[in-house]
Amino acid sequence: MLKSFKIEPLTRIKDILNRKLISCDLCFNNCNVNRNIVNGLCNSGVKVIVSSYCIHYGEEPVLVGSDELKTKNGVGNIFFGNCNLKCVFCQNYQISQNHLSEANFVVTKESLANIILELQGKNVNSIGFVSPTHFIPQIIEAIELASKKGLNLPLIYNTNCYDSPEIIEYLNGIFDIYLPDFKYSDDKFAKKYSNAKGYFELAKKNILKMYEQVGSELIIEDNILKRGLIIRHLILPNNIAGSYEILKFISGLDKNISISLMSQYYPAYKAKNFDLISRNISESEYNKVLDWMDRLGLENGFVQDFDSKDYYIPDFENRNLPFKR
């Protein structure tokens, strides 16, 4: 349950984070623009853009719940529009890369708080904030409002790891579950395919701060995750992600950390224009990463089936049910 002590850190940091919108450095892009007046590189100003909110059953099993224990209630995910990265292969490109998408709609902090409570009222296991980085000041205010009205579910910070480490420090005690997507170990590819300079070192700093807050042990009750860190990693063709170096870093930090290894890559958005990422991953590439996990002693977590790509293709034109169940 959401402990009452969360009200204090929410109140304490909301003004600090709101001041950052005056010269935005919420992520490593460090636009330093006044988002009350103009948009940053994320194509976002001060108004919060939500693209979809729904019950999502495609997350990790400990988030979705169990049929056997009658806890399969899914995650109440809120998908935010726009993004601070520019991934040419983004599977959510309809909402992340098209800031004029008809799926995107503006919400106030009060209506965002109501969305959070509406999802809680549908008996979901947790509330997931997907791509929250560029709207985290407004999200914190909405969580504070919802907390005062009875929010009592675990909160998930689902990020691309391109946050400012300072921001992750501020979030200590607010988010119960960290779900970072660790994308690259090679900064050359990070820059080319996601316009993310200095990605690897930054992601490592952010992962370390998340680990320091919640550790490696997953706190699970009735097969539902209440607190912990799960690091997602998407296998890319031709080892563009540099998977071994990512897994090696995680193993060196703590072999008990849970990995969510994803095989769902397919050449979405502009990926067909780039030879090295213009195809699905091969079974041999998939098996190689599994072998690296084994060799590095990473035994905790979840692995998508090799043929899972067809299941995870979203369609955000269907705002209320963008994912297949």
Backbone bond lengths (Angstrom), bond angles and torsions (degrees), N, CA, C in turn:
res aa  C-N    CA-C-N  psi(-1)  N-CA   C-N-CA  omega(-1)  CA-C   N-CA-C  phi
1 M - - - 1.450 - - 1.527 110.43 -
2 L 1.334 116.24 152.56 1.454 121.11 177.91 1.524 108.76 -70.63
3 K 1.322 116.03 114.80 1.460 120.45 -176.38 1.531 110.30 -73.39
4 S 1.329 115.25 150.76 1.457 119.99 -178.07 1.522 111.85 -63.34
5 F 1.369 116.88 -24.01 1.459 118.19 -178.93 1.516 112.53 -64.90
6 K 1.326 117.76 -14.24 1.460 119.20 179.89 1.525 112.08 -67.85
7 I 1.309 117.78 -25.51 1.457 119.74 -179.85 1.520 110.05 -59.87
8 E 1.326 116.40 -41.10 1.473 120.05 -177.34 1.525 112.09 -63.27
9 P 1.361 119.93 -51.24 1.471 117.47 178.81 1.521 113.15 -66.40
10 L 1.319 117.86 -30.53 1.459 119.99 176.55 1.522 110.82 -62.81
11 T 1.325 115.21 -47.72 1.460 120.28 -179.94 1.527 110.92 -64.68
12 R 1.329 115.58 -37.73 1.464 120.42 -176.17 1.520 112.72 -67.56
13 I 1.339 116.99 -39.33 1.468 118.10 -172.43 1.527 114.02 -95.81
14 K 1.329 118.95 -13.39 1.461 119.00 -172.71 1.529 111.69 -62.52
15 D 1.332 117.39 -40.48 1.463 119.41 179.76 1.525 111.06 -70.29
16 I 1.328 116.85 -36.86 1.467 121.10 177.72 1.521 109.94 -60.45
17 L 1.333 116.23 -46.20 1.460 120.02 -177.79 1.523 111.75 -70.31
18 N 1.302 116.85 -38.20 1.473 119.31 178.41 1.528 111.54 -62.83
19 R 1.326 116.93 -35.40 1.467 119.81 178.03 1.530 111.28 -64.52
20 K 1.318 116.07 -27.14 1.463 119.66 -179.93 1.531 111.78 -67.83
21 L 1.313 117.68 -23.20 1.460 120.46 177.62 1.537 111.74 -67.62
22 I 1.323 116.92 -17.09 1.464 120.35 179.29 1.527 110.84 -73.74
23 S 1.330 115.89 -31.49 1.474 121.95 174.47 1.519 106.27 -144.13
24 C 1.312 116.27 82.49 1.460 121.66 -160.31 1.533 113.16 -66.26
25 D 1.341 114.78 123.81 1.452 121.98 171.55 1.533 109.74 -136.73
26 L 1.332 115.37 38.54 1.463 120.62 -179.17 1.525 112.02 -68.43
27 C 1.325 116.35 -25.10 1.459 120.21 178.22 1.519 108.88 -131.64
28 F 1.322 115.90 -179.22 1.460 120.63 -173.15 1.525 112.99 -76.35
29 N 1.342 117.50 -5.01 1.462 119.12 173.67 1.528 111.37 -67.14
30 N 1.341 115.54 -27.65 1.469 120.95 178.42 1.535 111.67 46.13
31 C 1.315 115.82 55.99 1.471 119.78 -179.78 1.519 112.12 -60.57
32 N 1.352 115.58 -35.52 1.469 121.32 -178.71 1.530 113.20 56.51
33 V 1.338 115.50 32.42 1.462 119.94 175.07 1.518 109.04 -101.92
34 N 1.315 116.33 158.22 1.459 121.67 175.69 1.513 108.14 -83.70
35 R 1.330 116.62 102.64 1.459 120.68 -175.68 1.522 112.87 -74.59
36 N 1.305 117.77 -4.93 1.457 120.18 169.94 1.524 110.50 -73.01
37 I 1.345 115.65 -15.98 1.460 120.56 -175.61 1.528 112.03 -117.72
38 V 1.340 116.33 -44.72 1.469 120.80 -176.71 1.529 109.82 -130.38
39 N 1.329 115.50 165.78 1.457 121.20 177.04 1.520 111.08 -85.18
40 G 1.332 115.32 150.59 1.448 120.76 172.08 1.523 110.47 -86.78
41 L 1.339 116.36 -171.15 1.461 120.55 177.94 1.532 111.81 -62.77
42 C 1.318 116.96 -18.37 1.464 121.79 177.10 1.526 112.05 -79.76
43 N 1.339 117.11 4.46 1.469 122.98 -178.18 1.527 112.00 62.64
44 S 1.316 116.24 24.60 1.461 120.12 -176.43 1.517 111.03 -124.98
45 G 1.334 114.64 140.97 1.443 121.37 173.30 1.511 109.87 -103.99
46 V 1.316 116.57 -134.08 1.454 120.48 -177.98 1.529 112.02 -89.69
47 K 1.328 116.90 -20.04 1.466 120.29 -178.92 1.530 110.51 -77.84
48 V 1.316 116.19 133.48 1.467 121.58 -178.41 1.521 109.78 -80.02
49 I 1.319 115.05 130.78 1.459 121.44 178.63 1.526 109.29 -108.41
50 V 1.310 116.69 119.91 1.469 122.70 173.66 1.518 107.81 -110.83
51 S 1.315 115.97 136.44 1.467 120.87 -179.56 1.518 112.38 -102.42
52 S 1.311 115.63 -32.45 1.463 120.02 -179.13 1.518 108.27 -163.92
53 Y 1.305 115.85 149.33 1.466 119.55 165.19 1.522 106.49 -140.76
54 C 1.327 114.67 134.22 1.453 118.70 -170.20 1.522 110.00 -164.44
55 I 1.320 115.32 169.12 1.457 121.10 171.02 1.523 107.39 -84.35
56 H 1.313 116.56 122.25 1.464 122.14 -175.24 1.531 109.19 -111.06
57 Y 1.336 115.65 124.47 1.458 121.38 -179.60 1.533 112.37 -105.67
58 G 1.331 117.27 7.05 1.456 120.61 -177.00 1.515 114.22 -99.44
59 E 1.329 117.87 10.18 1.458 120.91 178.52 1.532 110.19 -82.88
60 E 1.316 116.21 -178.04 1.467 121.05 -179.33 1.534 110.10 -59.55
61 P 1.350 117.25 147.98 1.472 120.78 -175.31 1.530 114.30 -53.01
62 V 1.333 117.23 -36.87 1.472 118.55 -178.56 1.522 112.36 -73.78
63 L 1.305 117.48 -11.72 1.463 121.13 173.84 1.530 110.78 -92.37
64 V 1.328 115.58 -38.63 1.469 120.65 -176.97 1.519 111.60 -73.70
65 G 1.348 116.48 -40.21 1.452 120.84 -177.30 1.510 112.76 105.37
66 S 1.324 116.26 -178.17 1.460 122.90 -170.66 1.526 112.15 -120.38
67 D 1.341 115.68 132.30 1.471 119.71 172.43 1.520 110.37 -62.39
68 E 1.322 115.37 -43.28 1.468 120.46 -176.07 1.520 111.60 -60.46
69 L 1.345 115.82 -40.23 1.465 119.72 -179.22 1.524 112.41 -92.64
70 K 1.326 115.61 4.51 1.466 122.19 179.79 1.530 111.98 57.93
71 T 1.324 114.16 39.86 1.465 119.84 177.84 1.529 111.21 -119.31
72 K 1.316 117.49 14.29 1.469 119.87 -177.56 1.525 109.58 -80.05
73 N 1.326 114.20 76.12 1.461 120.91 -176.74 1.523 112.85 -106.17
74 G 1.341 116.56 -4.90 1.450 120.31 177.84 1.522 113.68 75.64
75 V 1.315 114.05 -179.63 1.463 121.94 178.03 1.530 108.60 -108.25
76 G 1.315 115.95 137.67 1.458 120.24 174.17 1.517 109.30 -84.47
77 N 1.331 116.74 90.43 1.462 121.17 -174.46 1.527 111.95 -90.27
78 I 1.318 114.93 137.85 1.454 122.08 172.36 1.526 107.04 -114.59
79 F 1.328 116.67 116.04 1.464 122.23 -178.08 1.531 108.57 -97.13
80 F 1.318 115.53 119.81 1.457 120.33 -179.04 1.525 110.45 -91.32
81 G 1.322 115.49 141.36 1.450 120.67 -179.49 1.521 112.20 -77.44
82 N 1.337 114.75 157.49 1.463 122.63 -178.89 1.533 109.81 69.70
83 C 1.329 116.10 176.38 1.468 119.81 -176.30 1.514 108.92 -163.44
84 N 1.325 116.09 153.00 1.461 120.48 176.70 1.528 112.47 -87.35
85 L 1.334 117.57 -3.86 1.460 122.02 171.32 1.526 109.47 -111.63
86 K 1.312 115.96 164.12 1.459 122.12 -179.47 1.528 109.94 -126.21
87 C 1.321 116.18 57.08 1.462 120.69 -176.05 1.530 110.55 -66.80
88 V 1.327 116.17 123.24 1.469 120.12 -177.28 1.523 111.83 -72.69
89 F 1.331 117.17 -11.22 1.464 121.23 -179.49 1.530 111.98 -113.84
90 C 1.321 117.33 17.75 1.465 120.73 -172.96 1.525 111.83 -58.72
91 Q 1.319 115.78 127.62 1.460 120.66 179.45 1.531 111.65 -78.39
92 N 1.321 116.21 -16.29 1.466 121.15 175.80 1.529 111.03 -105.30
93 Y 1.327 116.56 27.91 1.467 121.11 -172.23 1.523 112.71 -58.33
94 Q 1.334 117.60 -26.89 1.465 119.46 -179.29 1.523 111.77 -56.78
95 I 1.326 116.42 -32.20 1.465 120.04 -177.09 1.520 112.69 -112.83
96 S 1.325 117.80 -23.95 1.464 119.86 -176.13 1.524 112.74 -87.45
97 Q 1.330 117.40 -30.97 1.456 121.04 -173.08 1.531 113.03 -112.71
98 N 1.309 116.50 -5.91 1.467 120.62 179.95 1.517 108.85 -118.88
99 H 1.337 116.45 89.34 1.465 119.11 -173.97 1.522 112.72 -70.16
100 L 1.331 116.72 -8.50 1.462 120.45 176.15 1.528 111.91 -100.26
101 S 1.327 116.33 10.49 1.461 120.79 -178.03 1.525 111.34 -56.58
102 E 1.320 116.00 138.62 1.466 120.73 177.74 1.528 111.33 -68.41
103 A 1.349 115.93 -16.37 1.464 118.73 177.88 1.529 111.69 -72.00
104 N 1.330 117.19 -24.53 1.460 121.44 -176.15 1.527 111.78 -79.83
105 F 1.314 116.14 136.66 1.459 119.94 176.10 1.526 109.76 -140.39
106 V 1.312 115.47 147.34 1.459 122.31 -176.92 1.520 109.90 -82.18
107 V 1.338 115.59 136.85 1.466 120.22 176.17 1.525 109.00 -128.71
108 T 1.309 116.42 148.78 1.452 121.82 171.24 1.522 108.55 -84.43
109 K 1.329 116.52 168.49 1.465 118.92 177.47 1.535 110.47 -63.76
110 E 1.342 116.23 -31.89 1.466 119.49 178.29 1.524 111.53 -68.43
111 S 1.332 116.65 -42.38 1.467 118.72 179.87 1.526 111.04 -71.95
112 L 1.346 117.54 -31.38 1.462 119.60 174.76 1.522 110.17 -65.40
113 A 1.309 117.47 -40.71 1.470 120.72 175.71 1.527 110.50 -60.55
114 N 1.326 116.52 -39.56 1.466 119.89 178.86 1.529 111.67 -67.26
115 I 1.344 116.69 -35.56 1.462 120.44 176.06 1.528 109.84 -62.46
116 I 1.323 116.47 -43.99 1.466 120.98 178.60 1.527 110.22 -58.03
117 L 1.319 116.19 -46.70 1.468 120.27 -178.44 1.523 111.68 -70.77
118 E 1.329 116.95 -32.94 1.467 120.40 176.40 1.532 110.56 -62.78
119 L 1.315 116.03 -43.42 1.467 119.67 177.86 1.526 110.99 -65.52
120 Q 1.326 117.31 -41.11 1.460 119.81 176.49 1.525 110.55 -59.18
121 G 1.317 116.09 -38.24 1.458 120.36 179.84 1.516 114.11 -66.15
122 K 1.340 116.81 -14.63 1.464 120.91 177.26 1.522 111.95 -91.74
123 N 1.339 116.07 11.13 1.460 122.77 172.69 1.526 113.21 69.13
124 V 1.321 117.31 30.12 1.460 120.08 176.66 1.530 109.68 -70.71
125 N 1.337 116.06 163.33 1.463 120.64 -176.99 1.527 112.93 -81.49
126 S 1.316 116.90 -25.60 1.460 121.40 -177.30 1.524 108.15 -164.36
127 I 1.319 115.35 169.59 1.461 121.19 176.76 1.525 108.45 -112.40
128 G 1.340 116.39 122.52 1.451 121.28 -178.24 1.524 111.63 -106.43
129 F 1.321 116.14 129.85 1.463 122.52 176.90 1.526 106.80 -104.92
130 V 1.335 116.50 107.44 1.460 122.24 -171.30 1.530 109.68 -100.50
131 S 1.316 116.37 123.42 1.476 123.51 -173.67 1.524 110.26 57.89
132 P 1.340 116.96 60.00 1.469 120.33 -174.10 1.521 114.72 -91.37
133 T 1.337 118.20 -11.08 1.460 122.04 -165.83 1.523 113.51 -50.86
134 H 1.321 116.50 -49.68 1.465 120.24 -171.96 1.524 113.27 -77.17
135 F 1.342 116.53 -8.64 1.467 119.99 178.04 1.529 112.18 -120.69
136 I 1.325 117.92 18.48 1.461 119.21 -172.45 1.535 113.19 -63.05
137 P 1.328 122.31 -33.61 1.472 118.12 176.91 1.527 112.38 -60.78
138 Q 1.333 116.06 -43.82 1.459 120.51 -179.55 1.535 111.20 -69.73
139 I 1.331 116.07 -36.08 1.466 120.33 178.57 1.524 110.44 -63.00
140 I 1.319 116.46 -43.32 1.465 120.21 179.43 1.528 110.87 -59.55
141 E 1.320 116.94 -42.36 1.468 119.35 177.80 1.520 111.26 -63.45
142 A 1.338 116.68 -40.04 1.462 120.02 179.51 1.525 111.16 -66.61
143 I 1.324 116.85 -39.61 1.468 120.04 177.91 1.525 110.32 -63.66
144 E 1.334 116.37 -39.36 1.462 119.40 178.05 1.532 110.44 -61.34
145 L 1.327 117.04 -45.84 1.462 120.49 178.84 1.529 111.20 -61.70
146 A 1.348 116.26 -43.64 1.464 120.21 -179.28 1.524 111.03 -67.31
147 S 1.334 116.46 -35.78 1.466 120.10 179.54 1.517 111.06 -62.63
148 K 1.308 116.07 -38.79 1.464 120.20 179.77 1.523 112.02 -70.51
149 K 1.348 116.32 -15.20 1.468 120.70 179.52 1.528 111.91 -107.54
150 G 1.342 117.19 12.66 1.462 118.62 171.53 1.516 116.54 111.25
151 L 1.315 119.46 10.14 1.460 120.33 175.63 1.524 109.33 -58.87
152 N 1.338 117.05 126.96 1.464 120.06 -177.13 1.526 112.82 -143.12
153 L 1.340 116.57 27.19 1.458 120.73 -179.49 1.522 111.16 -107.63
154 P 1.334 117.39 156.09 1.468 119.71 171.82 1.523 110.56 -59.91
155 L 1.319 116.15 144.17 1.456 122.69 -178.86 1.522 109.70 -112.01
156 I 1.334 116.14 134.28 1.463 122.45 -175.93 1.521 110.12 -109.88
157 Y 1.330 115.89 129.95 1.465 121.72 174.51 1.524 106.82 -103.17
158 N 1.326 116.28 103.69 1.464 123.71 -174.12 1.523 108.15 -105.87
159 T 1.343 116.33 100.78 1.456 121.02 -167.54 1.522 112.65 -127.48
160 N 1.345 115.32 160.73 1.467 121.00 176.37 1.529 112.16 -87.95
161 C 1.316 117.82 4.35 1.463 124.40 175.90 1.525 113.32 74.48
162 Y 1.327 117.86 15.36 1.462 120.22 178.02 1.524 110.37 -103.17
163 D 1.321 115.61 29.03 1.461 122.17 177.82 1.528 110.02 -78.61
164 S 1.309 115.54 160.59 1.455 120.35 166.64 1.530 108.24 -71.52
165 P 1.337 119.10 129.80 1.474 119.93 178.15 1.525 112.66 -56.48
166 E 1.321 117.28 -30.66 1.451 120.79 177.37 1.528 110.97 -60.24
167 I 1.329 116.20 -38.34 1.464 120.48 179.56 1.521 110.41 -65.72
168 I 1.334 116.69 -42.99 1.466 119.61 178.58 1.521 110.41 -59.54
169 E 1.326 117.70 -38.11 1.461 120.61 176.68 1.524 111.10 -61.03
170 Y 1.315 117.49 -41.75 1.459 121.12 179.98 1.529 112.12 -63.25
171 L 1.323 116.92 -27.08 1.463 120.68 -174.72 1.527 113.10 -81.18
172 N 1.318 117.05 -3.13 1.456 121.22 -179.15 1.533 110.60 -58.49
173 G 1.332 116.08 126.14 1.454 121.20 179.56 1.505 114.29 90.47
174 I 1.333 116.97 -3.20 1.471 120.06 -179.02 1.526 110.81 -106.40
175 F 1.329 115.91 -50.93 1.464 118.99 179.00 1.525 109.70 -93.30
176 D 1.316 115.18 133.25 1.461 121.77 -177.90 1.521 112.31 -86.25
177 I 1.328 115.73 -30.97 1.460 121.22 -174.20 1.520 108.82 -128.90
178 Y 1.309 115.59 127.16 1.465 121.09 173.27 1.517 109.11 -103.00
179 L 1.327 115.38 130.01 1.463 122.17 -178.27 1.531 108.57 -129.84
180 P 1.337 117.18 68.39 1.462 120.35 -178.64 1.520 111.92 -79.44
181 D 1.318 115.48 145.74 1.460 122.52 174.31 1.533 107.10 -101.30
182 F 1.324 116.48 107.19 1.468 122.67 -177.96 1.526 106.99 -88.43
183 K 1.342 117.36 103.45 1.456 121.69 -164.68 1.528 115.35 -88.73
184 Y 1.335 117.79 -46.58 1.467 120.75 -169.83 1.525 111.40 -139.06
185 S 1.329 115.57 152.14 1.456 120.65 165.24 1.522 111.29 -111.88
186 D 1.314 117.90 -10.16 1.463 122.44 -179.11 1.530 108.74 -107.73
187 D 1.327 115.92 111.67 1.462 119.91 -175.75 1.523 112.78 -64.98
188 K 1.321 117.09 -26.05 1.467 119.85 178.33 1.518 110.17 -63.99
189 F 1.330 116.53 -44.34 1.457 119.79 178.75 1.527 111.18 -73.10
190 A 1.319 117.28 -35.21 1.467 120.56 177.81 1.521 110.64 -60.05
191 K 1.320 116.14 -41.33 1.458 120.51 178.74 1.527 110.94 -69.84
192 K 1.331 116.79 -42.80 1.463 120.73 -175.71 1.524 112.16 -67.60
193 Y 1.312 117.09 -43.46 1.463 120.45 -171.42 1.532 114.70 -100.17
194 S 1.360 116.71 -15.30 1.465 119.09 -179.12 1.521 113.32 -133.84
195 N 1.325 117.44 1.91 1.459 122.43 -176.42 1.527 110.60 53.30
196 A 1.347 114.65 43.60 1.462 120.65 -175.78 1.525 109.78 -117.90
197 K 1.303 116.66 91.03 1.456 120.27 178.53 1.534 110.15 -70.37
198 G 1.319 116.51 143.93 1.457 121.50 175.50 1.514 114.44 61.29
199 Y 1.324 117.10 29.95 1.472 120.15 -170.28 1.520 112.92 -63.81
200 F 1.331 118.51 -46.94 1.465 120.72 -169.43 1.528 111.80 -62.09
201 E 1.318 117.68 -50.24 1.457 120.22 -179.41 1.518 111.30 -63.71
202 L 1.318 116.51 -39.52 1.460 119.81 178.62 1.521 111.32 -64.04
203 A 1.325 117.11 -46.75 1.462 121.05 -179.37 1.526 110.58 -60.92
204 K 1.327 117.09 -39.71 1.462 119.88 179.00 1.531 110.72 -63.16
205 K 1.325 116.99 -41.45 1.468 120.06 177.65 1.522 111.26 -61.88
206 N 1.322 116.38 -42.91 1.466 119.99 -178.96 1.523 112.01 -68.20
207 I 1.327 116.57 -41.35 1.462 120.05 177.20 1.522 110.10 -60.85
208 L 1.324 116.96 -42.12 1.463 120.72 -179.90 1.527 110.73 -61.64
209 K 1.320 117.37 -42.09 1.459 120.09 -179.61 1.537 111.18 -67.20
210 M 1.324 116.77 -38.23 1.461 119.60 175.72 1.526 110.81 -63.48
211 Y 1.318 114.90 -43.05 1.473 120.86 179.41 1.519 110.95 -61.91
212 E 1.327 116.66 -41.62 1.464 120.60 179.43 1.525 111.55 -62.88
213 Q 1.329 116.81 -28.60 1.463 120.52 -178.70 1.526 113.14 -81.86
214 V 1.331 116.99 -42.22 1.476 118.98 -172.19 1.528 113.32 -121.15
215 G 1.341 119.08 -6.71 1.457 120.90 177.74 1.513 113.08 71.23
216 S 1.320 115.33 -166.07 1.469 120.99 -177.64 1.522 113.12 -103.73
217 E 1.318 117.22 -15.84 1.469 119.42 -178.58 1.522 110.38 -77.23
218 L 1.325 116.32 129.64 1.456 120.79 174.63 1.522 108.96 -86.75
219 I 1.321 116.02 123.21 1.463 120.86 177.05 1.527 107.57 -88.60
220 I 1.316 115.96 109.67 1.467 122.05 -172.84 1.519 110.10 -122.36
221 E 1.317 116.00 132.95 1.464 122.24 175.06 1.523 108.73 -129.63
222 D 1.332 116.77 126.34 1.471 121.61 -178.62 1.527 111.46 53.77
223 N 1.327 114.86 39.93 1.470 122.61 178.90 1.526 112.90 65.97
224 I 1.324 117.74 20.95 1.454 122.14 177.53 1.526 108.85 -118.29
225 L 1.328 116.21 129.30 1.457 120.82 179.76 1.526 109.82 -74.24
226 K 1.329 114.78 127.47 1.462 121.35 178.53 1.525 112.44 -104.89
227 R 1.334 116.19 -28.13 1.461 120.15 -176.82 1.521 108.56 -161.13
228 G 1.323 116.73 140.10 1.450 118.81 175.09 1.517 113.58 151.31
229 L 1.325 113.86 -176.23 1.458 123.56 -178.11 1.525 109.30 -123.31
230 I 1.328 116.37 125.37 1.466 122.41 171.33 1.521 106.81 -125.17
231 I 1.321 116.53 120.04 1.458 120.73 -179.33 1.521 109.61 -95.76
232 R 1.317 115.68 117.85 1.461 120.27 177.32 1.532 110.01 -86.38
233 H 1.323 114.64 145.56 1.466 119.23 174.38 1.519 108.88 -144.06
234 L 1.321 115.55 123.13 1.456 122.18 -179.97 1.523 109.72 -94.09
235 I 1.326 116.86 121.37 1.460 121.34 176.10 1.526 108.50 -70.86
236 L 1.326 116.33 129.89 1.456 121.76 177.68 1.523 110.18 -112.03
237 P 1.329 118.14 151.17 1.471 120.49 178.90 1.524 111.06 -61.86
238 N 1.335 114.39 151.36 1.467 121.83 178.75 1.527 112.72 58.83
239 N 1.313 116.22 24.97 1.475 123.02 179.09 1.529 112.22 51.95
240 I 1.321 116.06 36.85 1.464 120.60 177.81 1.531 110.76 -60.20
241 A 1.326 116.81 -32.08 1.465 120.17 -178.60 1.525 112.38 -71.73
242 G 1.339 117.79 -20.00 1.464 119.70 -174.59 1.518 110.74 65.67
243 S 1.309 116.31 50.54 1.461 122.20 -170.35 1.522 113.68 -59.02
244 Y 1.329 117.24 -38.53 1.467 118.59 -175.92 1.527 111.13 -61.72
245 E 1.325 117.56 -44.99 1.463 120.31 -178.39 1.523 111.60 -65.17
246 I 1.321 116.88 -35.05 1.461 120.36 176.59 1.528 110.26 -65.40
247 L 1.318 115.94 -48.42 1.461 120.01 -179.73 1.531 111.37 -65.41
248 K 1.321 116.80 -35.05 1.464 121.20 178.09 1.523 110.40 -63.86
249 F 1.334 116.79 -42.20 1.465 119.87 177.44 1.521 110.86 -61.53
250 I 1.321 116.55 -46.23 1.471 120.34 -178.82 1.514 110.62 -62.78
251 S 1.318 116.46 -43.51 1.463 121.00 179.00 1.523 111.34 -61.15
252 G 1.326 116.62 -39.51 1.455 120.20 178.76 1.512 113.06 -69.29
253 L 1.324 116.71 -27.87 1.462 121.34 178.22 1.522 110.23 -75.01
254 D 1.327 116.83 -51.58 1.470 121.62 179.85 1.523 107.82 -171.44
255 K 1.320 117.17 115.72 1.463 120.40 -178.04 1.523 112.52 -67.35
256 N 1.329 117.13 -13.14 1.463 120.36 -179.87 1.522 113.39 -86.03
257 I 1.325 117.69 -5.41 1.466 120.20 177.79 1.525 109.83 -61.98
258 S 1.306 116.13 140.60 1.466 121.23 179.88 1.524 110.38 -86.30
259 I 1.332 114.19 130.73 1.463 121.64 177.93 1.527 108.44 -106.54
260 S 1.313 116.43 140.41 1.458 121.10 169.86 1.525 106.31 -113.78
261 L 1.329 115.12 100.16 1.469 120.61 -176.06 1.520 109.01 -88.80
262 M 1.324 115.99 123.10 1.458 121.25 -173.14 1.527 110.89 -110.66
263 S 1.311 115.00 132.20 1.472 121.70 179.90 1.521 111.55 -111.62
264 Q 1.327 117.59 13.09 1.460 122.44 -168.36 1.526 113.92 -81.26
265 Y 1.322 118.06 6.01 1.467 119.56 -176.52 1.527 111.90 -59.47
266 Y 1.308 114.21 135.09 1.465 121.85 167.75 1.531 106.11 -145.74
267 P 1.318 119.31 155.01 1.465 121.00 -172.73 1.528 112.64 -75.15
268 A 1.328 115.04 80.16 1.461 121.63 179.49 1.525 110.24 -84.80
269 Y 1.333 114.75 168.71 1.466 123.63 172.69 1.525 110.71 55.85
270 K 1.323 119.82 -114.67 1.458 122.51 -175.30 1.530 113.30 -101.55
271 A 1.324 116.66 8.92 1.467 119.88 -172.04 1.521 113.31 -61.08
272 K 1.324 117.80 -28.89 1.466 120.89 179.99 1.536 111.68 -62.46
273 N 1.329 117.18 -17.78 1.459 121.17 -179.09 1.531 112.89 -85.10
274 F 1.330 116.67 -2.68 1.463 121.37 -177.55 1.531 108.60 -123.40
275 D 1.312 116.32 114.73 1.465 121.42 -170.99 1.525 113.53 -53.64
276 L 1.305 118.10 -44.62 1.469 120.70 -172.01 1.527 113.52 -72.05
277 I 1.326 117.11 -17.40 1.469 119.29 -179.74 1.532 111.75 -122.93
278 S 1.323 116.58 20.86 1.464 120.76 -173.39 1.532 113.12 -89.13
279 R 1.320 117.27 12.55 1.468 120.86 -179.70 1.526 109.29 -140.58
280 N 1.340 115.26 167.48 1.456 120.30 172.68 1.528 109.29 -70.22
281 I 1.313 116.77 164.86 1.458 119.12 174.66 1.526 109.35 -72.85
282 S 1.322 116.75 153.01 1.464 121.82 177.77 1.522 109.71 -89.69
283 E 1.299 115.74 162.15 1.465 119.71 178.67 1.523 110.87 -64.95
284 S 1.322 117.69 -33.73 1.463 120.08 178.61 1.528 110.52 -67.67
285 E 1.335 117.78 -37.67 1.464 120.40 176.07 1.524 110.59 -63.96
286 Y 1.296 115.93 -41.39 1.466 122.21 177.60 1.527 110.68 -60.96
287 N 1.312 116.49 -48.55 1.467 120.70 -177.85 1.520 111.76 -66.86
288 K 1.323 117.33 -32.53 1.455 120.73 179.36 1.527 110.81 -63.35
289 V 1.328 116.68 -42.42 1.462 119.23 179.77 1.527 110.56 -68.39
290 L 1.321 117.08 -36.69 1.463 119.97 174.90 1.522 110.53 -60.99
291 D 1.313 116.25 -41.03 1.464 120.79 178.47 1.523 110.96 -64.16
292 W 1.330 117.67 -40.58 1.462 120.30 177.72 1.523 111.25 -62.18
293 M 1.312 117.06 -41.08 1.462 120.29 177.76 1.519 110.34 -59.24
294 D 1.313 115.26 -44.53 1.464 120.52 -179.27 1.529 110.74 -63.36
295 R 1.326 116.74 -45.95 1.465 121.18 -178.26 1.525 112.17 -64.91
296 L 1.325 116.35 -31.33 1.463 120.76 -179.49 1.522 112.84 -87.95
297 G 1.322 117.50 -0.24 1.457 121.44 176.32 1.508 114.85 76.52
298 L 1.335 116.72 23.67 1.466 120.67 178.55 1.531 108.78 -92.54
299 E 1.311 115.56 100.25 1.459 120.66 -172.38 1.512 113.79 -109.65
300 N 1.317 117.79 -11.57 1.462 120.53 -176.49 1.520 111.04 -95.99
301 G 1.316 115.32 140.41 1.456 118.98 173.85 1.506 114.03 129.43
302 F 1.333 115.25 -147.47 1.457 121.70 -168.32 1.524 109.11 -143.47
303 V 1.310 116.03 145.19 1.461 121.24 -179.71 1.519 108.45 -130.91
304 Q 1.315 117.08 125.04 1.458 120.67 175.53 1.531 109.96 -70.83
305 D 1.325 115.30 145.39 1.460 119.93 172.42 1.523 109.53 -61.13
306 F 1.320 115.95 152.35 1.461 120.28 -176.42 1.529 112.14 -58.89
307 D 1.312 117.48 -35.40 1.470 120.78 -174.67 1.528 112.64 -95.68
308 S 1.341 117.38 27.24 1.469 119.86 -173.82 1.515 113.98 -79.49
309 K 1.326 118.37 -8.43 1.465 120.54 -173.35 1.523 112.94 -57.67
310 D 1.341 116.98 -35.14 1.461 119.91 -176.55 1.526 112.45 -69.18
311 Y 1.330 116.12 -23.62 1.456 120.39 -176.40 1.530 111.92 -80.22
312 Y 1.320 117.03 -30.76 1.458 120.54 -169.78 1.518 114.55 -100.00
313 I 1.319 118.37 15.67 1.454 120.58 178.12 1.530 108.61 -77.67
314 P 1.352 117.78 113.79 1.469 119.64 -178.59 1.515 112.20 -87.38
315 D 1.316 115.30 158.59 1.461 121.47 172.58 1.524 107.23 -135.74
316 F 1.324 116.14 98.31 1.455 120.55 -174.46 1.522 113.08 -80.71
317 E 1.327 116.48 0.00 1.460 117.57 169.48 1.522 109.75 -68.95
318 N 1.345 115.22 -24.86 1.459 120.97 171.69 1.526 106.82 -92.95
319 R 1.308 116.90 83.69 1.459 123.18 -168.77 1.521 112.63 -57.92
320 N 1.315 117.68 -38.86 1.472 120.57 -173.60 1.525 113.58 -85.35
321 L 1.331 117.47 -15.83 1.470 119.94 -179.80 1.531 109.07 -148.63
322 P 1.338 117.20 67.69 1.460 119.97 -175.47 1.517 114.38 -72.66
323 F 1.340 117.23 -17.48 1.464 121.20 -177.94 1.519 110.36 -114.79
324 K 1.333 115.01 146.40 1.443 119.37 172.86 1.517 109.36 -66.96
325 R 1.309 115.32 145.66 1.465 117.98 177.42 1.513 109.00 -95.56
